[in-house]
Structures are given as structure tokens and as C-alpha cells.
């Protein structure tokens, strides 16, 4: 529902909300948050890991309330350095993503990263969108090629971008955003030429202007170390941040890994088969497994951990407490 903007906003800020098709009462004007690249630099200088969490736009108003009024306040107890909010296939949640990012920053004072993709958007549409994003006080973006609506092969939008490196370079030209990109320790599922070729595409994204890299979920830390060592040999100095998902359900994680191409190690697969449909037991084991993964990663120099929360707080909070970082 669109509501006439109040006079407390500047014209450009009001236009940003109006053109995005949403409106929320604002206790104060949007304010710029920290740049994520500066967060990584400061924490590295202090010898501390950066902790970040990821959410997806809920599909219902009740889901919005649960995320904003329950999940995020619960996660604030572990004091994350920033969060990110995903972007549906084909840009299907664009407006919702930006609404949630804005509310997280205004209502919770937490730096938020908005995902942005190449799918179903021209250069000019992305240019306009970046202006609206800037007007909301959002300074951090995760630039992705993205998934087409309904799945299938990626199709270039006429007048748009084919590769995420092109999107990164374009964003860099538009202003002082901090730009993150995705990395794939096991290689991107769509890259038919193997993971080393895919890692070369990541190098192109960093050279185009990306400040930090968040990896796809993985369950074998050796895959991350091989990926990190290769990228460092290639001269990549941007933080390579492992993305970790505390498993909540055996069926769910099998579905996720089938979609993204991540591997479930044999021992982990055996344990999940043993626990079967007992989701409570799987979740407890997921906390234990993620804790061990994170502890090993941090001991081996990872710059931080990015938690895929699935809009749930309990497992991430428990892992952080186990690590002594909450």
C-alpha cells in the first residue's frame, strides 16, 4: 500500500520510498551506516573476527513481524557486526528486501547489506535503483549474477549485465558503496569447467571492485582452505568469509545442497541418515557440527563467520555461545 510521504523527508528520500512501492512511518531520517569493508579492516586490526548473519524476506506479514520483532532482537544478543538480506529469483523480492534492510538499520541500528542481482534488470534500471538505495542510507551491497525466476538457464536481459563482475564494476562507478560478492569453495554449480575456472571468475569480481567475499555454504573445511589458498596465491587480499549454516533438518539440507551443488561429506551424511526425521535431534547435532566447523575456521585464520540463519535465531546464538563469542 502506498501512503503519501510525510514532509519530514527530503524529496529524494521520499521519492525512494514512493518509487519502491512501500512506506513505513519513520522515527528519524535514514542515516548512513558503516561500510562493511571498514568493519573487516577494523576487526582485523584488533585481531577479532567479524560475525555476520543472513536473512531472507519473509513471505507473510506475520513472518515480517517475527523477523523484525523476535529473530533480530534475539540475534542482537550476540552483537553481530552486520547482516545481509537476500533477493528473490528474478528480483522478485526487491522492494521487500530494501524495506527490511531499511527497517533493520533504522529500528535496530544494525548495518545491513542488500543483495542485488543482474536478473531482469537493465543498466538504467539498476542505476535508478542504486539512487533509491543510496537515499535510504544503505551503503553496502552484495552483487550477484542471480537466479532466473522459475529456474533454468540464466538469460541476459537486453541492456543488462551477463556477469556479476560487470555489475560490480557498474556499482563501483555509481558511488562509494562497499561491495561484497559470492565465492564458491566447491565451484559454482553452473560452471561446467571446474572449480579452478570458477575461482578465476571470482578474481575478476574482486579486480572489478569487490571489497569482500562471502562463500556459499559448505561442510568440509578442507574445501574452504583449498579455495582460500588458491585465491591468496592469485594475489586476492579481500576478506574471504566462510558461510556456515547450522543444519535444522536433514531433508531441508539435502534439498539445499542439491540446489546449490555443495557436498555433504560421507560421515555427515551417515549421521543425518541415522537421525532421520527427528528434526529436534538434527538441530542439536547441527549446532554441534557448526560449532566445530567455526572453531576450526577461526583457529585457521578465517576473518569471520557469516551465518545463514534461515530467519531463525536459536542455533546461531547457541553456536556463538559455544565459541565464547556471544
N, C-alpha and C positions, 0 to 999 in steps of 0.2 A: 504494500500500500504506500502511495506517495503522499506526503504531507508537505504543505507549504513551508519552506525553510524559515527559521526564525531570524530576526535581524541581528542576533548575536554573532553570526558567522560572517566572514568576509565573502565577497561574491564568488571567488574561486572555490572556497571550501564548500559553500552552499551548492555550487554547480557540481562539485564532485559527488556529493551525496545524491543530488537530484538525478544526475545522469546515470548513476549506478542503480537507480531504481529502489533505494531504500532510505529510510530516515529513522534516526533514533534521537531521543532527547539527549542533549549534550551538557554535562555539568561544567565543561570548560572546553576551550578550543583544542583541536588536535595539537599535540606537541611532538616535536621530533624526538626519537628515541636513539639510543646508542647504535652505532654501526657495528654489525657483527664482527667485521674484520678487526675492529678496535678491541672488542671483547676478547677475541682469541689472543691478540698481541699482549693485552694487559695480564691475562691469566697466565700466559706462558712466561712472562717476565717475573710473575710471582710464584712460578712453579706449581700452579694449581690447574686442575682440569676444568674445562668448560662443560657444563651439563645443560643439555637442551632436550626439549620434548616436542613431539609432533601430534597434532590433532587433525581430524577430518571434519568438514562441515556436516553437522547432523542433518537428517532429512525431515525432522519434525520440529515444531516449536518446543515441545517437551524436551527433545534432545538438545536444543539450544540452551534451555534453562539448566538442564543437568550439567552440560559442559561449562557454562559460564558461572553457575552458582554453586556447583558441587565439585566437579572434577578439577577445575583450575584452582579454586581455593585450596583443595586438598594437596595439589601438587606444589602450591606456593610454599608449603611447609618444608620442602626440600630445597627451596631457593634456586630454581633453575636460572641460568643466565639468559636464556631466550627460548622462544617456542617458534614452531612453524605451523602453518595451516595449509593443507593440501588443496588441490584444484582439480575438480572432476574431469573425466574424459571429455575432450572437446570443449573445455571451458565451461562445462555445464554448471559449475558452482562458483563462477567468477564473482558474482555480486555477493553471494553468501560468504565466500572466502574473505573478501575485503571487509564486509560488515563485521565478521568475527575478529579479524585482525585489528580493526579499529577499536572494537569494544574491549579486547584484551589489553590494548595499550592504554586506553582511557580509564577503564574501570579497575584494572589490576596492576597497572604500572609496569607491565612486563613487555620487554622488547619482543616484537613479533616479526616473523618473516612470512611474506606472502608468496606462495608458489605462482609461477607464471609460465605458460606453455606457448608453443608455436602453433597449436592446433586451431583451425577455424578462425584465424585472425590475420589480417593484412598488416603491413608495416605501419600504415597510418592509424589503424585501429589500436595497435599496440602503443604507438606514440601518444594517442589521446588517453589511453588507459594509464600510462605512466604519469601523465599530468594529473589525473584524478588520484592516483596512488600518492603522489607527492603531496597533494593538497590535504590528504588525510593524515599527514605526518608519518607516513610509512616510508622507511628508508632502506629496508632490507628485502631482498627478493631471492627466491630460488628459481633459477632459469632452467627449464626443462624442454625437451622436444615435445613430450606429452603423448597421450594415448588417444587415438581417434574414437569418437563415440561409437559404441557397438562393437569395438574391437576391430580386428583385421589389420591390413597393411596401412602404414602411415601414408597419407596423401598430402602433398604440399598444397597449401591454399594459394591460389593465384595472388601474387603481390605480397606473399608472406615469406616465411623462412622454412628452409628444409632441415637445418641442423641447429642444435641448441647453441653451438659456438657462434652462429650468426646472430642469434637472439642476445647472447651475452655481449657481443661487440656493439650491437644496436643500443642496448640498455646503457652501456658504458658511455656512449655518445650523448645520452639524454640528460646526464646529471650525476651527482655524487651519490649513487646508490652503492650499498655493499651487496655483492652478487655471489650467491652460492650456486653450486652445480652438483649433479649426482655423479657418483663413482660406483663402479661395479667390480668388486673383487673377483667375482667368478665370470666376468664378462657379461655384457648386455645380451638378453635372450634373443634379440633381433639381429645381433652381429654374427653373421654366418662364418666369419673368417677367424674366429677365436678371440680369446680374452686379450692377448697382447695387442692385436689390432684395435680392439675396443679401448684399451688403455691409451693408445695413441690418440684416439678421439678426445679423451679427457685432457690430454696435454694441450690439444688445440683449444679447448674451452678455457683452460687456465691462461694460456697465452693471449686469448681474446679479452681477458679482463676479469676472470672469476677470482674471488678472494679466498674462498674456502670450498671444500668438497665434503659432502655427506654421502656415505655409502649406502647402497641397498643392504637390506638385512642379510646376515649370514650366520652360520652356526659353527664354523670351523675357523678358529683364529689364524691358523696357518694360511688360509686363503687371503686374509687381510694382510698378513705380514709379507706374503709374496707380492701382493699388489702394491703395498707401501714401498717395499724395497725397490721395485721396478720404477715407480714414479720418482723416487728420490734419485735413482741413477740417471733418470731423464732430466734432472735439474728442477723438479717441481718442489717449490718451497711452501705453497699454500697448505694450510692445515688439512690433513686427510682424516676425517672424523668417522669412526665406526658407527654404523646404525644398528642398534640392537633391539630386538623385540622379545619381551618376556612372553613365552608361549602361554596362551589361555585355554586352547582347545586343540586336540590332536587333529580333528577333521578340518578345523579352520586353518591351521598352519600348513597342512598338506595342500589345501586349496591355494593359499598364498604362494607357496613355493612353486607350485605348478604354473601359476600365472607369471611369476617373475623370473623363474629359472634358477632360483637358489637351491642348493643341495642340502638335504638332510643327511648328516653323517650316519653311518650304519648303527653305531651304538645308540645314538639319539633316536633313530627310527625304531630300534628294538624296544627301547623304554616306552616310547609313545604307544606302540602296539600293545605292550603289557598293560598300560594304564587305560587304554581303550576310550570309552565314552565317559569315563569318570572325570568330568571337567574340573571339579574341585581339586582332585589329586594331580591332574595335569598342570593346573595353575600353580600349585605348590612346587611341583618339580620345575616348572618354567622359571619361577623365582630363583630356585637353587642353581639352575643351569645358567641363567643370565648373570647371576652374581659371580659365578666362576669365570664366565667369559669376560665380564667387565674388569674384574680384579686382574686377570692376566693381561688384558689390553692396556690397562693403566700402568701396570708394572713394567710393560714393554714400551712405554713412551707415547701411547696414544694421547693426542691433545685434549681429548674429552670423550664423552659418550652422548650420542643422540638416541633418545628412546622413542620407539614407535609405540605410543600408548594405547592405540585403538580407543581413544576417548575414555580410558579407564585410569584411575589413579593408584589403586592398591598395589599392584605388582611393582610398578616403578618406584613408589615410595619404599616398599619393602626391600627392593634391591639396593636402593641408596642407603638405607639404614644398615643393611648387611655390610656395605662397603665402608661405613663410618663417615659418609659424606652428607647425610641428611642434616 
